[in-house]
Amino acid sequence: MQKSDKIYIAGHRGLVGSAIHRLLQTEGYTNLVTRTSAELDLRDHNAVKAFYEAQRPQYVFVAAAKVGGIHANNTYPAEFIYDNLSVQNNLIHEAYRHGVTKLLFLGSSCIYPKNCPQPIKEEYLLTGPLEPTNEAYAIAKIAGIKMCQYYHQQYGSRFICAMPTNLYGPGDNYDLQNSHVLPALIRKFHEAKVNNAPTVTVWGSGSPRREFLHSDDAAKGCYFLMQEYEQPTLINLGCGEDHSIGEMARMIKMITGYEGQLVFDSSKPDGTMQKLLDVSKLSTLGFKASIGLEEGIGRTYKEFCENYDQYINKKHGAPASAKA
């Protein structure tokens, strides 16, 4: 990519999209295109088609999606599959029709089978049943991956797919009903400290292990792949290390300075017991994440405190186009 190339970031206000936007600005890219959901509903095919016709972007980062934790995925599966399929179908197909030079589609590690071997290699995709609690979202993302691969196969489109692990960082969703576990716990521990609450409850046993990647590292990985990766086969994007939910919760407890008791509610679902990506393919290309979990949570908590009022008043759980 050249500094003057027109680059469209779909989902520029979301967690990874905003990090990509910040990184490209820092790197000196001067022709970045963004649209809010009020300006462009990505579920509307005609609107997306008109946008591509008017703007003619050369590069596209597809970071727009409807995302959420276990509760949100269980409660709104129809919205998760419909909104995500609509958004990615429109963005990928119109990128092909309007001659986009290269497109990066972001999937998710939840696309892999529930009980596949660890660490998870890219070739494990579609080798077993999915985790039921996020099946709708995973099916949509798998369809996006296959769409990019088939457009590469049939049309020669330079469409690549990166599978990020669990992400966190500035601009995350801190809604206690719809967010992922790490940002939800940051808010829980912070508010428990402020209110002198005696306990903080964590869903599940605390035993499941998860890999967490800071959004700034994810953005650097996407930027690296857009310049260095050309294969239609998907590639994992992670740090290659995991932690138990219990370890992560105790780390957040320490970083926030909360002095009460930590309680695990084993009546709540754990989800998949381990999700650790094999990042050897990415490492061989020359990329490695640089932000450790404790450092990343510390930076994220500082930013959360500075913007607390904004975060607790922010509405989440809207259609995917609202993340644009």
CORKAVEN-V681889 format. One record per residue. N is the residue number from 0. PSI is psi in degrees with one decimal (none if undefined). Layout:
# CORKAVEN-V681889
N,PSI + N,PSI
This chain:
# CORKAVEN-V681889
0,136.0 + 1,155.0 + 2,-25.7 + 3,-1.7 + 4,144.9 + 5,120.3 + 6,123.3 + 7,125.8 + 8,102.6 + 9,119.9 + 10,36.1 + 11,-11.2 + 12,-2.1 + 13,-177.8 + 14,-57.8 + 15,-33.8 + 16,-41.4 + 17,-34.2 + 18,-39.1 + 19,-43.0 + 20,-46.8 + 21,-44.6 + 22,-45.6 + 23,-37.5 + 24,-44.2 + 25,-35.7 + 26,-3.9 + 27,15.7 + 28,130.5 + 29,-0.2 + 30,57.7 + 31,135.0 + 32,129.9 + 33,156.4 + 34,136.5 + 35,169.7 + 36,-29.8 + 37,-28.7 + 38,-29.3 + 39,114.1 + 40,107.8 + 41,-11.5 + 42,-13.3 + 43,108.3 + 44,-44.4 + 45,-36.7 + 46,-41.2 + 47,-41.2 + 48,-45.2 + 49,-36.8 + 50,-48.2 + 51,-40.2 + 52,-37.6 + 53,-39.4 + 54,-32.9 + 55,57.5 + 56,148.6 + 57,-32.0 + 58,144.1 + 59,128.6 + 60,116.7 + 61,91.5 + 62,9.0 + 63,130.2 + 64,157.5 + 65,118.6 + 66,161.0 + 67,173.9 + 68,-164.8 + 69,-46.4 + 70,-47.3 + 71,-42.1 + 72,-36.9 + 73,-33.4 + 74,-34.4 + 75,48.1 + 76,-34.5 + 77,-42.0 + 78,-38.5 + 79,-41.3 + 80,-40.9 + 81,-50.4 + 82,-44.5 + 83,-40.3 + 84,-43.3 + 85,-48.3 + 86,-52.1 + 87,-36.0 + 88,-46.1 + 89,-46.7 + 90,-42.6 + 91,-46.5 + 92,-43.5 + 93,-26.9 + 94,-42.3 + 95,-48.1 + 96,-28.7 + 97,17.6 + 98,34.8 + 99,134.1 + 100,-44.3 + 101,144.2 + 102,137.3 + 103,119.9 + 104,129.2 + 105,121.4 + 106,-137.9 + 107,150.5 + 108,-14.7 + 109,-4.3 + 110,-18.1 + 111,155.8 + 112,149.4 + 113,-41.5 + 114,31.1 + 115,159.2 + 116,155.4 + 117,144.8 + 118,159.6 + 119,119.2 + 120,154.4 + 121,-33.4 + 122,-3.4 + 123,-7.8 + 124,134.5 + 125,30.8 + 126,3.4 + 127,174.7 + 128,150.0 + 129,164.0 + 130,120.7 + 131,-31.4 + 132,-19.1 + 133,29.1 + 134,-41.5 + 135,-46.5 + 136,-42.9 + 137,-42.0 + 138,-41.6 + 139,-44.9 + 140,-37.8 + 141,-40.3 + 142,-38.3 + 143,-40.9 + 144,-49.3 + 145,-35.1 + 146,-45.9 + 147,-42.2 + 148,-42.1 + 149,-33.1 + 150,-33.0 + 151,-44.4 + 152,-46.3 + 153,-37.6 + 154,-8.8 + 155,19.2 + 156,138.1 + 157,70.6 + 158,120.7 + 159,159.4 + 160,126.1 + 161,137.5 + 162,92.9 + 163,149.5 + 164,-166.2 + 165,125.9 + 166,154.2 + 167,163.9 + 168,-167.5 + 169,137.8 + 170,12.9 + 171,170.3 + 172,117.9 + 173,16.2 + 174,128.2 + 175,-19.6 + 176,-31.3 + 177,0.9 + 178,170.9 + 179,170.8 + 180,-42.5 + 181,-52.5 + 182,-34.0 + 183,-40.3 + 184,-33.7 + 185,-46.8 + 186,-43.4 + 187,-48.3 + 188,-39.8 + 189,-48.5 + 190,-33.0 + 191,-38.0 + 192,-47.0 + 193,-39.3 + 194,4.6 + 195,39.8 + 196,140.6 + 197,-26.4 + 198,157.4 + 199,127.1 + 200,132.5 + 201,132.3 + 202,137.6 + 203,-174.2 + 204,-17.5 + 205,-4.4 + 206,-32.8 + 207,145.3 + 208,137.8 + 209,149.4 + 210,133.7 + 211,130.2 + 212,127.5 + 213,142.0 + 214,-29.3 + 215,-37.5 + 216,-38.6 + 217,-41.5 + 218,-42.2 + 219,-38.0 + 220,-41.5 + 221,-42.0 + 222,-42.5 + 223,-46.3 + 224,-36.1 + 225,-28.8 + 226,-27.7 + 227,-15.1 + 228,132.7 + 229,-1.6 + 230,145.0 + 231,-18.1 + 232,143.7 + 233,160.2 + 234,134.2 + 235,144.8 + 236,103.2 + 237,-168.4 + 238,-13.5 + 239,11.0 + 240,144.6 + 241,165.3 + 242,150.5 + 243,155.3 + 244,-35.8 + 245,-45.1 + 246,-44.1 + 247,-41.0 + 248,-42.1 + 249,-32.0 + 250,-44.2 + 251,-40.2 + 252,-44.9 + 253,-45.2 + 254,-38.4 + 255,-16.5 + 256,20.7 + 257,134.8 + 258,5.6 + 259,-162.8 + 260,142.9 + 261,126.0 + 262,135.0 + 263,126.5 + 264,94.6 + 265,-6.7 + 266,-15.7 + 267,152.6 + 268,144.6 + 269,-26.2 + 270,-160.1 + 271,136.6 + 272,-28.9 + 273,138.1 + 274,96.1 + 275,122.4 + 276,140.9 + 277,112.7 + 278,21.7 + 279,-33.9 + 280,-43.9 + 281,-41.9 + 282,-38.5 + 283,-32.5 + 284,-20.6 + 285,13.8 + 286,139.8 + 287,134.1 + 288,149.2 + 289,-8.8 + 290,113.0 + 291,161.1 + 292,-45.0 + 293,-43.9 + 294,-44.7 + 295,-42.6 + 296,-39.2 + 297,-45.1 + 298,-39.4 + 299,-40.7 + 300,-39.5 + 301,-45.3 + 302,-36.4 + 303,-45.2 + 304,-39.3 + 305,-24.1 + 306,28.9 + 307,-49.1 + 308,-39.7 + 309,-41.2 + 310,-42.3 + 311,-18.1 + 312,-0.9 + 313,135.3 + 314,130.2 + 315,176.5 + 316,9.4 + 317,169.9 + 318,162.1 + 319,-34.3 + 320,-23.6 + 321,-13.1 + 322,-2.8 + 323,none
